[in-house]
Amino acid sequence: MTLRQNIGWLAGVVTIMTLPRPTDAGVMVVPASQMPSISREGEALPGMPLCSGDGFELAYKPAAEGRLGWHTAEDPSDADEADRFRTNRWPQIVRSVQWARRLARTEAPVQATALMPKLKATFIEEGIPPELVWIAEVESQLDPGAESASGARGLFQFKPAAAKRFGLLTRETDDRHSPEKSARAAARYLAVLYKRFGNWHLALAGYNAGEGLVDRLLKQHHATTFGEIAPYLPEQTQDYIPRVTATLALREKVWLSALPSPTISPTWN
């Protein structure tokens, strides 16, 4: 899909804020009339970054003139930076927008009303941003009895090895099906991953694809960000981070990149 076609995907879905534009080389213009903001029942999303933390930023915001731009810590007009944007970040942006569009047409699972307060309380006790409990919707559609062909089970889809690592029983009694116990294990795992990788994009990539793979790719490609290794991750993980991003935006009106770091240092390894 060409860059122009990608913009076509975006144009019917979101409104983009104007980012700093030292030169026209770093800005692609899309008519504002083609760019309604994502909303449900008249409730628009906040004008906060959709994809950032990798040196690039995209945001929703009503504007008279819609623009998609990018900026970096270095020179925004740098040709190499622009090429990295198209190769590494643009596919992730398109995926996030596609997932946001799908989710905007759906309600949260009905069990969310009963589960979310308890799950969030557990995450808060473990020092993890409570909004991240929504990864359970991405993982299992909030079904405590969910099982995958690969052996993952429960709200947060723990496989046996990871479950045992974080204190979950998996034999006669399978703690992975317990919402509270699996939430506590997931929060502790996320704390470990954040400490290892330093941001939520990479931490969640590690949660989905395995921290060993993420670590190897970062070293292999001399990378420090999710965007740089995204093209080399499994297709499922390339889809996972945008899906989580869109879920948080629509369920909690917050962007993944805006979440704070853990408040408690992990004691698990």
N, C-alpha and C positions, 0 to 999 in steps of 0.2 A: 504494500500500500504506500503510495507516495505521500510526501509531506502535505501536498495540497489536498489529497483525499483524506488524510488524517484530520486536517482542519475542518473538512466537511463533516466528519463525525462529530467534532467538538462543537461546531457552530450551532447545531440544532439542540444543544443540551445545556450549555453553561454560559454565563456572562463572565468575562475576564477583566480583571482590574488592570489599569495601566501601570506597568512597572517602569523603573528608571530606564531611560533610553538615550544614552549618550550619542548613539548613531542609529541610523535606520537599519543598519546591518543586523541588529539584534532584535528587531521587532517585526512580527507578521501581523498585518491588519485584517480583521474580520468585521464585516458590517454589524453594528450593534443590533440591528433589526432581526438578524438571524441568530441572536444569542440570548434567548431567555434564560433566566437563572433556574437552577433546579429547585423545585419546591413541591410540597404536598399540602393540599388544602390551604393554599395561600401563604404557607409558612416558608419563607426563603431561608436559605442557608447563610451563615455568617460570612462576611468578607475576610476570611482567613486563609492562610496557605493551604493548598491541596497537596502539593508535592514540594517539599523543601527539605533542607538538611543535607542535600547532595550538591549544594552550590547553585541550584536552580529553584525557581519558585513560580508556582501557578496559583491563582486565587480566583474565587468567585466574588464579584461585586457589580451591582448595577452601574452602568456607565453610559454616557451619551455616545461614546465611541469605543467599541470593544477592541481590545488589543491582547494578543498573546505575546508576552515578552519573556526574556530570561535575563538574569543578571548573575554574575559570579563575584567571588571575593577579589578576583583579578580583573582583567580588562574584559568587560562584557562584549566587546566587539571582536575579541580574539577569534580567529578562524578555527583554531583547534578546539576551543571551548564550544563554539557553535556546532562543530561536527560531533563532539561528544554528547551534546544535548540531543541532537537528532538520533544518534545511535543508542544512547543509554537511557535517557530520561523520557524522550517522547513516547516510546512504546508503553512505558509505565503510566504516563499521563492518560493516554488513550484508554488503557485498561481500567484505570480508576473512574474515568468518565462513563465508560460502558457499564461498569458495576453500579455506579451511582444512579444511572438511568433505570437499570433493572430494579434496584431496591426502592426507588422512589414510587414504584407502582405497587409495592407490597407493604403490608404491615408486619410488625415484629411478630414472632411466634406467640401464640396465645399464652404459653406457659411463662413468658417473660415477666408478666406482672407478679407472679408468685416467686419466681426464682431470682430476679435481678437484685432485690434488696439484700437477700442473704449472700449472694455471690459478691456483691460490691462490698459488703461489710467485711467479708473474708479478705478480699484484696486490700482493703484499707488497713486491716490488722497486719498484713504482711508488707505494707509500705509501697504497694503498687497502685498506680492510678486506677481508680475503680472503673473508668470507662472501658478499660481493656477487657473486662469480663465479656464484652460482646464478641470476642474471638470465639466464644462458645457457639454463637449463632453461625459463624463461618465454618467452624469445625463440625458441628453436629446438629444444626438447626435447633439448639437448646433441648436436645433429647438425651436424658441421662442414660437411656438404654441403647444408645447408638453403638453399632459395631461395624468395623470396616473389614474388608477382605484381607488387609495387611495385619490384622490383629489389634488395631487400635480400638479403644472403647471409651464410652462415657462422654460427658459434655465437652471435655477438652481433648478427647481422642489420644489418650496415653497408650503407647505400646508397652508391653511387659517390662522391658529393660528400663525405660524412663520412669515407669510407675514405681518400680522397686527402688530406683535411685532416690526418689523423693518420698519414700516411706509408705507407699500404697501397697496393700495386700492384693494379690492377684489369683489366689487359688480358691479354696473353699468359699471364702468371702472375697468378692472383688470390689475393692474400694473405688475403683474407677467409675462405678455406677453411682457412687455417693456424690451428690452435688457439692456439699461442703468440703469433703475430703479431697475431691479432685480439684476443686477451685483453689484450695490451699496449696496443693502440689503445683498447680499451674502457676500461681503467683510466685512461688519460690523458684520455679524453673525460669520464669521471666526475669526475676531479679539476678539470677546467675548469668543469664544471657546478656542482660544489659551491662553488667559489670565487665563481661568479657569483650563486648563489641562497642559499647559506648553510645548507642542510639537505638531507638525502637525499631527502625526499619531493619537493621541488621539482626537485632535480637529476635524479631518475628521471623525473619528468614531462617535463622537458626532453629527456631521452634518448629518450623514446617519442614525444612530440608535436612536438618541436622547441623549442629554447631561445627562438627568436624569438617563438613563440606564447605561451609561458609568460610571457615578459617583458612582452608587450603586455597580457595579461590582468591581470597584477599591477598594471600602471599604470592600466589602464582601470577596474578595480574598487577602486583604492586599497587593494590587498591586500598582505599579507606572508606568507601561509601557503597551503599546498596546499588545505586545506579550503575556503578562501574562493573559490578559483578552480575547484575541482573540478567544480561544476555546469556550467561553461562550456567545459570541455575536451571533446575528442572522446570518444565512448563507450568507445573502445578504451583511452584513457589513464585514464579514470575506473575502468576495470577493472584496468588494469596495476599501479597502486600497491598495491591490496589483494592482487592475485595475488602480487606480489613479497613483500609482508609475510607472507602465509601460507606461501610457499615457504621463506623464511628461518626462520620459526618451526618448521616441521616438519623441515627438513633440517639446521639448525644449532642449533636451540633458542635462537635469539636474535631479538629484535625489531628491525625496521628503525630505530625511533626510538632504540635503544640503541647503535647503531654509532657509533664515534668519527669525527671528521673526518679528512681526509687528513693524512698526516704529511710529505708532500713538496709544496712549492708547485709548481704546474704551470708548465712552460716553454712549453707549447703554447697557442695562443689560438684 
